[in-house]
Amino acid sequence: MDTVNLYEAKTNLSHLVERAAAGEEIVIAKAGRPLARLVALSQRTAERPLGLFAGEVAIGPDFDAPLPEDMRLAFAGGAS
């Protein structure tokens, strides 16, 4: 794990991101106080299958119909 100051991180951000993507953990500090940690995003190990709920979910014909006035006002916080 490497620690860099904020100015160095701003100056070398693309290089630091490449290092983090390669698996290195980088701590960014300001005035010697750690503020953030730069790490690679975790990679998904398996793709999710498409159509997992095919045929099991139905959408009503009024799905996108306007809401009743009382419900519309409730979502709007009571304001019209």
Long-range contacts (C-beta under 8 A, 24 or more apart in sequence): 1-25, 1-26, 1-27, 2-26, 2-27, 3-27, 3-28, 3-29, 3-34, 4-28, 4-29, 5-29, 5-30, 6-30, 6-35, 9-38
